[in-house]
Amino acid sequence: MRKTISRARHLLSAATIAGVALAGTSALAQDKKVTIAVSIPAATHGWTGGVVYHAEQAEKQIEAAFPNIDVIVSTASSASAQVSALEDLSATNDLSALVILPFTSEELTGPVEQVKEKGTFITVVDRGLADPSIQDLYVAGDNIAVGANTAKYLADKLGGKGEIVVLRGIPTVIDDERIEGFTKVIEGTDIKILDIQYANWNQDEAFTLMQDYLARYPNIDAVWANDDDMLLGVLEAVDQAKRTDIKYALGGNGMKQVIEMVKAGDQRTPISTPYPPSMIASAIYMTAAQFAGQAPMRGTFKLDAPLITPENADQFYFPDSPF
């Protein structure tokens, strides 16, 4: 959850950048140059805007603490642009590690594998690769739980019956997992999913898709937007159409604007689920620990996905956060 990742971030920044500096001085004493590339999507929506912000903050902190470590943050506006940027990073630098949040899973798997073959340590964040064996470290939220917990809440509120529509994100592992968690719960009820299409985690595209849903379906009991950026587009479309049949419109990721709605007791959007963009910083800190602190990090680091409700919303609300 957001509080958990915040604690992890401070542990991995403070302990790795301050305390571990004492235990790991041998790596620095050898004057060994370490280059960590960070490849992430550009700030195409609120959540990725947060990712860029936290990646740049981690870059400054690590480079200030460890002169031997060079962190290169690279952003890309599409999957193809990220592939090209990754090829350039690998060709022009001797990469000790790569921290990557793939734009899409399928298109980035091959290029990341090629970097891996050069002996580079691979940390994958959030969206995952089509072949998880490539990664040394994986940092993400529990996306199956994001979908399942939302579906359980919705099924309970609808009394196990009704008609709903769903918006998908970008074709990635995490979107697949969210949909899997959600639909498995819904399949055990009398709730019918009228339609489910991609809106690419984009507010404008979600607005357009929701307009289409509203035109085609005279009754919709609830909407699951999969993501708070898309939720804002959904709410705008519903309000413009003056539709009163939609009892619930839910998203996810814990955007502060949506948390404010939850805190205020909004009847249509009474919950969210946390998925903080600051996880990119934790991934960078953990990767740097391989070299700065001789602290080998391997495996999977996943966040919980509890429901954010009016009762606990203050724990997940950060007014100064970019997301």
QUIDA-V772113 format. One line per field, one symbol per residue. phi: phi as a letter, one per 30 degrees, with the letter a starting at -180 (. if undefined). psi: psi as a letter, one per 20 degrees, with the letter a starting at -180 (. if undefined). burial: I if it has 9 or more other ideal C-beta (glycine too) atoms within 8 Angstrom, else O. Layout:
phi=???
psi=???
burial=???
This chain:
phi=.ddddddddddddddddcddeddcddddddhddbccdbcbddddaeddddddedddddeddddddbedcccccbcbcaddddddddddeddcbdddabcbcddbdddcddeddddeddjddcccbidicdcddddcbbbadddddeddddddddddddiibkbbbbccccdbeddeddddddddddddbcdcddaabdbhhbddddedddededdcbdbbdabcciadededdddddddddhdcdddbbcbljiedddedddedieddbdbbbdaddddddedddddddecdchcdcbjbcccdbddcbedcdddccbdcddb
psi=rghghgggghghgghghfgihghkhhhhhikppppopooqqrmirgghghggghghghgggghhhnhipopoppqqirghhhgghhggghhiqnphqpopnpgqgghigghhhhghijjppppppeirrhniihqhppprrnhghggghghggghghikjqaprqqprcqnrghgggghggghhghhjakppohqorpjkkpgghhggghggghhhohpohrpoiiqhghghhghgggghilpihohpoqdqikphhhhhgghikphhmiraqqmpiihhghhgghghhhhhjlnppqbpoqqrlqporhhjhhhjonhiqi.
burial=IIOIIIOIIOOIIIIIIOOIIOOIOOIIOOOOOIIIIIIIIIIOIIIIIIIIIIIIIIIOIIIOIIOIIOIIIIIIOOIOIIIIIIIOIIOOIOIIIIIIIIIIIOIIIOIIIIIIOOOIIIIIIIIIIOOOOIIOIIIIIIIIIIIIIIIIIIIOIIOOOIIIIIIIIIOIIIIIIIIIIIIIIIOOIOIOIIIOOOIOIIIOIIIIIIIOIIOOIOOIIIIIIIIIIIIIIIIIIIOOOOOOOIOIIIIIIIIIOIIIIIIOOOOIIIIIIIIIIIIIIIIIIIIIIIIIIOIOIOOOIOIIIIIIIOOIIOOIIOOOOOI
